[in-house]
């Protein structure tokens, strides 16, 4: 039932309905423990014939009731002794008989913070493995408080006050403020080492009131912690012989979590399609099938330990497995036939080549050490055993004598390659190369040379053949063997031959001495001025005629006889700085062959363009009224060629009358600042003429105009009222138009209304309205 505070007479009591007195009926009262005795709880009223009351139940000698129904308590209440008192109250007549009731009366004793928390033990002992997972509890401390746990009075707050030793001011342990669970911090999980510091001591405090009240009670306890060695460690790398025939699975190693009950599993990091390892729930790791070193010589995977909820207890451990080689592969030949070449007459012991084979077993291992032996030679001429082979190196040498190609141009050898268990036969072919001990000789009768000969040209002219320069040319050939001559043999005149080449004349096009001709002239060159000359020569000595091609602007003409080029129109560098035309040279007579060259006329600049503004300066404005003198920056340019030192423009006002209001100041050679000299400008547009001089030779001047508007500003932008724009009515005109429109509409509505009233009066019985007439 609901509880409310009673009147001040009933100090500390909370009863139903918030009243101090009332009839006999079931009621519940709430009273804080620790209050002074003789406190009035309630005044019960009885109806005749009741004259007194009787109180029974769990009074504990504390609760009393007077004859007039006044309920009170005589001693201080203690919630920890009894939190709820169940009483019965009855009304009696003068004879002591019950005339009303009994009814239940419940007294709830409300808690106050009158009990301090206490630890269950004055000293706790625990242990933790190094590298344990941070945040996972390894022990608990517990405290109790007799106060009501449903109120802040009984809510406990745990805290580590001291950690000894505390290295570098780093906490290695942490405690859950509510449960008292002690675990490692991330730093403690990494740093704790039983060799360096096997023991730690903590002082843990507990506070009631959730630790949030300065008047809360507290208690402390000591916690001794032993750091034990972490047994969750990666095992040593495992070595397994390949192709084991023992029954599988075979145990190869083991991992173990620090505590029992862990769930183990393996992680196939290499994503093998068939993972050949497994683990049981004791941490024993097995290989489940034979391994092949030639397929994969090592394996890396991980073992994990998880709790009953599937959460990792620690970081996975890396497991390394090396597959040990056995001799299960025979030697193999690198190719079907290995070919060596040797020149004839090589001295005894000369190296012919290095013969090599391959073994797939582990390198630098006894299983892959190969031995070589020659077991056959074909043909055996002029004798057998002409060759030797190094037993381990495979080097092939001449074993008895020099070779002669005429004895045999080729020898086929059989090489036996063996390891400790296997043997393989490989084929080796040795080709005998003829040495160059005869010079080539030209046979004048038929010119035939019956061997492989090079013919370098010794006196071929370096330039193209030209009938006009040299109608007959001599050429000398030398015959050489591709191989160098042996010592003591030299080339002589028999290896050389010459012949004469007669050149036939061909008609050729005129030839220009260069492909591009260039001339530089000033752009103000007068019409008719000679600007350059282009000439060509006909190899056959014919006369050459000249003409121009691609003379798009018609600025040039050429003398057809001399090749002199003249200007025929005003030149303008700003239109085209380099004027390009083609000159066509055509032979006069003969086949009228022609050739083409280019003439480039480079126009040098003349200062013939006045300065102008670099861009369109529209929308320049100052906010009206000016609060202080303002300025605007503008840039000038001109169309003449700008040198390294130019431009150097000068700036001035275009009218002296403006000097009292405006000022122009130069910033650099291209930029200037237009400034106001005061703030007394009207709200209008000012056109300011600016005189700009380029300082050239001759100097050119230009007058430009800057339009500057003084206007009201809104958010930093110029606001131009509609009345100030051409074709848009002013505000007054707009208001007049609007009022006139409303007046006309009102007149029309009035006429319509009057006419409707008139028609209704003329025909009051008409069931329909007559149509309006204009």
Secondary structure, DSSP 8 states (H G I E B T S, - for coil): ---EE--TTSTTEEEGGG-SEEES--EEEEEETT--SSEEEEEEE--TT--EEEEEES-TTTEEE-TT-EEEESS---TTT-SEEEEEEEEE-TTS-EEEEEEEEEEEEE--S----EES-SEEEEEEETT--TT--SEE--EE-SS-TTSGGG--EEEEEEEES-GGG---EEE-TTT-EEEE-HHHHHH--TTT--EEEEEEEEESGGG--TT--EEEEEEEEEEE---------EEEETT--S-S-EEEEE---SSTT-EEEEE-TT--SS--EEE-TT-EEEE-S---TTT-SEEEEEEEEE-TTS-BSS--EEEEEEEE--S----EESSSEEEEEEETT--TT-EEEE--EE--S-TTSGGG--EEEEEEEES--S-S--EEE-TTT-EEEE-SS---TTT-SEEEEEEEEE-SS-EEEEEEEEEEE--B-S-----TTT----S-EEEEESS--SS---TTT-SEEEEEEEEEESS-B-TT----GGGEEEEEEE--------EES-SEEEEEEETT--TT-EEEE--EE-TT---EEEEEE--TT--EEE-TTT-EEEE-S---TTT-SEEEEEEEEEESSTT--EEEEEEEEEEE-------EESS---SEEEESS-SS--EEEEEEE-SS---SS----EEEES-GGGTTTEEEEE-SSSEEEEEES-S---SSEEEEEEEEE---SS--EEEEEEEEEEEEEETTEEE--GGGSTTS--HHHHHHHHHHHHHHHHHHHHHHHHHHHHHHHHTTT-SS------
